[in-house]
């Protein structure tokens, strides 16, 4: 049995979430981190550790470290952005009486080519459209001109699961065409505002950068702080379907809760909740996939199945027991000041999820 905020280690020694987060900061797994865990919609655990800026550059500590992390600290959410992109596009479809089986060519002219006509919105959101994992042209591309002209599938659509940021960039562009507005406006209007995620959005204002956890020192950019870490999203102007959102742990909990609650009880439309919590027909190699979230991924171990959520390259993660009791958010800046092995952050995610699974254990 665990303490309400603890995780168990071999031999029975208990380490609370607060100590766990502090240990990650002291070992350099990240410079900043926060955890929020809820049971039955009520916050049961909330802790933070570290400072928003620890380094100016690799090997060069910040002369004036950033503010201590707290509930107002905003993190670069990286690929957790994909959950909001999916919810935005699915909501736009639902409002028009359409469903995800609709061909993307109904909105985007590029998908009217013979080789792309079969691709549906569901294919984009379940990573089954055949696109490559990354778009490697990271030079500035205002208006996504080069992306639109060159981003094409490398496999036949609908045959296999291939995790793809490229597909989600297209999903964001599809939402913009369908909603007749930019993705940041649409995400705010259809997802962030309805869920009360008032501290989440793209491109934080300069006067808000002090509240943002710094990320990586990148060639040509220096220390990335307050701008999107993902090189492709940055090249596309900072607003993209694959990455670019910044938000707090508390805000992400609202998104997790929207996926935990059954259709009809969530702030998201019932059709959107069902699409984001139901496995797609094509299984992934390491996890099942809904339209947006991954299902029962390894780090979510212990949570009641189906556990739905997503991780982000910068060190972020969110999960919820769909129709169950628990939601968990773990955000960090594990790429500060440089990216390294993902093993330490994966281990931290597992331990945080274990702590969440032990709370309010069902009789």
HELIX and SHEET records of a PDB file:
HELIX    1   1 UNK A   10  UNK A   12  5                                   3    
HELIX    2   2 UNK A   17  UNK A   26  1                                  10    
HELIX    3   3 UNK A   78  UNK A   80  5                                   3    
HELIX    4   4 UNK A   81  UNK A   95  1                                  15    
HELIX    5   5 UNK A  104  UNK A  106  5                                   3    
HELIX    6   6 UNK A  109  UNK A  112  5                                   4    
HELIX    7   7 UNK A  121  UNK A  125  1                                   5    
HELIX    8   8 UNK A  142  UNK A  144  5                                   3    
HELIX    9   9 UNK A  145  UNK A  150  1                                   6    
HELIX   10  10 UNK A  165  UNK A  179  1                                  15    
HELIX   11  11 UNK A  183  UNK A  187  1                                   5    
HELIX   12  12 UNK A  188  UNK A  192  3                                   5    
HELIX   13  13 UNK A  193  UNK A  195  1                                   3    
HELIX   14  14 UNK A  206  UNK A  211  5                                   6    
HELIX   15  15 UNK A  231  UNK A  235  1                                   5    
HELIX   16  16 UNK A  249  UNK A  260  1                                  12    
HELIX   17  17 UNK A  270  UNK A  277  1                                   8    
HELIX   18  18 UNK A  298  UNK A  300  5                                   3    
HELIX   19  19 UNK A  343  UNK A  357  1                                  15    
SHEET    1   A 2 UNK A   6  UNK A   8  0                                        
SHEET    2   A 2 UNK A  14  UNK A  16 -1                                        
SHEET    1   B 7 UNK A  42  UNK A  50  0                                        
SHEET    2   B 7 UNK A  32  UNK A  39 -1                                        
SHEET    3   B 7 UNK A 326  UNK A 332 -1                                        
SHEET    4   B 7 UNK A 316  UNK A 321 -1                                        
SHEET    5   B 7 UNK A 307  UNK A 312 -1                                        
SHEET    6   B 7 UNK A 294  UNK A 295 -1                                        
SHEET    7   B 7 UNK A 288  UNK A 289 -1                                        
SHEET    1   C 2 UNK A  55  UNK A  57  0                                        
SHEET    2   C 2 UNK A  60  UNK A  61 -1                                        
SHEET    1   D 3 UNK A  75  UNK A  76  0                                        
SHEET    2   D 3 UNK A 245  UNK A 247 -1                                        
SHEET    3   D 3 UNK A 201  UNK A 202 -1                                        
SHEET    1   E 2 UNK A 217  UNK A 218  0                                        
SHEET    2   E 2 UNK A 222  UNK A 223 -1                                        
END                                                                             
